Amino acid sequence: MNTALALLWKDLVTEWRSRDRIVAMTVFSFLVVIVFQFAFPDTEQDELTRLAPGLIWVTYVFAAVIGLGRTFATELENEAMTALALAPGTRGWIFLGKAAATWVLIGLVQVLTALVFALFYRVDLSVGLGGSVAIVACANVAICSVGTLLSAMSVRSRFREVLLPVLLIPTLIPVLAAAVRGTTYSLAGETVGIDLLQPLIVIGGIYLVLSFLLFEYVLDE
Amino acid sequence: MSPVRLRGEGVEKRYGRVAALRGIDFEIAPGESVAILGANGAGKSSLLKILAGLSRPSGGRFDASGSEDPDGSALRRDLLRARVGYVGHATLLYGELTARENLVFAARLHGQRPTRDALDAVLEEFALADVAERRADTFSRGMAQRLAIARAVVHAPSLLLLDEPFTGLDEASGERLQSRLEAQRDDAGGARSLVLVTHDPRRAVALADRAILLHRGSVRATPARGDAAFDAEALREALVAVARGAEAAA
């Protein structure tokens, strides 16, 4: 657990000082929101509210891919990845620390994106806010778990920029389906019950445990 | 500090069809200093990664045992890593972190929480106390290499593995680094083993008790201190002779 906390601290400090991931994700998200605004001009408010969950999750997932692509790329500088591989004990804790830091960073970008999205699309985010937060938090566990594992697997590949989205997005289809459905209910002001969160909790839990166990072999040569 | 004994029998390492190590035998006793010499592609770094627990042999047997372990049983790889300090070709440092933060992070990765005084002592030892709060990406090559070695020893490892630590250093920086490595070797009271991979026979003779000459994945000679062959010039000639012999055989 100490290893995970050390990684979380290190990743957040280095990100605070470099801001390379958070700036890239935020700028990308804002651009996507603006592009969608051009794609749906003169759309009725009801129609916008109906489209909003899909649009916002497309933005979230592609921004997450950008952030996840850099998760282990920073470890290649000065071969710091070797120092991680030398850490004693279960390597799953390294995965957990990296995934937790990514969860925090992606969450921050999502909050900023949601505010801009609400401004452009006149969507009232205060409706069902608690439900939306729960859905995003649960979906992010799945995205960050499998994303961190695949990021570590692809980082030494020459084609890592291509490989990561190609591997990641198919694994996120069930997460996206459940997240979009839950967000639709939430923005409509309906209560987000356990039935809507359950698929995200189950998928997130499976991805988290599998990634924790498989990470042991990812850092090996 | 728990001393470690390393033993390999017929250790092989292959990368696809390329054999980096071809069935080598070795033993490194607790507190012993060994230099691994050889030309590029001799298998030095592959051997060092196996010793560090970073890589598994493709064949043969390698095990590490703690001399204080009651039954002398082999250490699991994750436990071996707890006793290893490693300095590679690169510094393994984070440029955005200060010197002190790099050391704190390295110690915490090994489950330790060093006090400020303990960190100050390490920084002082490597002449980094004045730049402790400076980011590592502002360091010169010599300072970064000193910090890299400080990072490797901050958790008091019983096995220090050094892969070409003198690369990119000028003569004066190399000399200073050598004296700090000698101190690291000697200060542990014989409990710390040191394995140095190098092209430079002069550094090998200064730091090691024994040398392993590798050529194309095989051990060609193992001169030890006290042997006529354990001399910088003799080692250099042996390396050249091995390379020439291999060329003639080819």
Boltz contact constraints between the chains, C-beta under 6 A:
constraints:
  - contact:
      token1: [A, 2]
      token2: [B, 108]
      max_distance: 6.0
  - contact:
      token1: [A, 2]
      token2: [B, 111]
      max_distance: 6.0
  - contact:
      token1: [A, 3]
      token2: [B, 109]
      max_distance: 6.0
  - contact:
      token1: [A, 6]
      token2: [B, 105]
      max_distance: 6.0
  - contact:
      token1: [A, 6]
      token2: [B, 108]
      max_distance: 6.0
  - contact:
      token1: [A, 6]
      token2: [B, 109]
      max_distance: 6.0
  - contact:
      token1: [A, 10]
      token2: [B, 105]
      max_distance: 6.0
  - contact:
      token1: [A, 14]
      token2: [B, 94]
      max_distance: 6.0
  - contact:
      token1: [A, 14]
      token2: [B, 96]
      max_distance: 6.0
  - contact:
      token1: [A, 17]
      token2: [B, 96]
      max_distance: 6.0
  - contact:
      token1: [A, 18]
      token2: [B, 96]
      max_distance: 6.0
  - contact:
      token1: [A, 78]
      token2: [B, 90]
      max_distance: 6.0
  - contact:
      token1: [A, 78]
      token2: [B, 91]
      max_distance: 6.0
  - contact:
      token1: [A, 78]
      token2: [B, 92]
      max_distance: 6.0
  - contact:
      token1: [A, 78]
      token2: [B, 93]
      max_distance: 6.0
  - contact:
      token1: [A, 79]
      token2: [B, 88]
      max_distance: 6.0
  - contact:
      token1: [A, 79]
      token2: [B, 90]
      max_distance: 6.0
  - contact:
      token1: [A, 79]
      token2: [B, 92]
      max_distance: 6.0
  - contact:
      token1: [A, 80]
      token2: [B, 92]
      max_distance: 6.0
  - contact:
      token1: [A, 80]
      token2: [B, 94]
      max_distance: 6.0
  - contact:
      token1: [A, 82]
      token2: [B, 88]
      max_distance: 6.0
  - contact:
      token1: [A, 82]
      token2: [B, 92]
      max_distance: 6.0
  - contact:
      token1: [A, 83]
      token2: [B, 92]
      max_distance: 6.0
  - contact:
      token1: [A, 85]
      token2: [B, 54]
      max_distance: 6.0
  - contact:
      token1: [A, 86]
      token2: [B, 81]
      max_distance: 6.0
  - contact:
      token1: [A, 86]
      token2: [B, 86]
      max_distance: 6.0
  - contact:
      token1: [A, 87]
      token2: [B, 109]
      max_distance: 6.0
  - contact:
      token1: [A, 88]
      token2: [B, 78]
      max_distance: 6.0
  - contact:
      token1: [A, 88]
      token2: [B, 81]
      max_distance: 6.0
  - contact:
      token1: [A, 88]
      token2: [B, 82]
      max_distance: 6.0
  - contact:
      token1: [A, 89]
      token2: [B, 78]
      max_distance: 6.0
  - contact:
      token1: [A, 221]
      token2: [B, 55]
      max_distance: 6.0
